[in-house]
């Protein structure tokens, strides 16, 4: 196993993601010191940190980074709600400290969203362009054994030919209208 120097680590593509993980881990842990928020912050911070670990593990795929960014954006809204509802008004110094750390964590979420967006772009470049299915109009699709008729203007997108070897639809005879219906109308 080779040793990684600080300069090598700093220039690695995952260095920023690792810093985002460590900083959010630290502020999440500090925001949990007080009991002012219950388990609201624990739930969202855990899922965000897990998706960051997933993004660090899957080095080429942009999917974990996209999910981490989506959870981080959702956490911004949830953090604002939790801090607004549960901020300790008359708490001890530990509760106030943890609430302030939750506010710092909220502020850093904006920066980490930008970093995640840049990381997603880098991974898209590594992965290459996203493959797309070829698009075809109805007029270019040909069913084997059937003529490829061009659609008319008044029936665009529909097949206007006949299908060979298909029996005609059965003719349905409707019963006559009852005389009582025609007498009343």
Secondary structure by P-SEA (a helix, b strand, c coil): cccccaaaaaaccaaaaaaaaaaaaaaaaaaaccccccaaaaaaaaaaaaaaaaaaaacccaaaaaaaaaaaaaaaaaaaaaaaccccccccaaaaaaaaaaaaaaaaaaaaaaaaaaaaaaaaaaacccccccccccccccccccccccccccccccccccccccccccbbbbccccaaaaaac
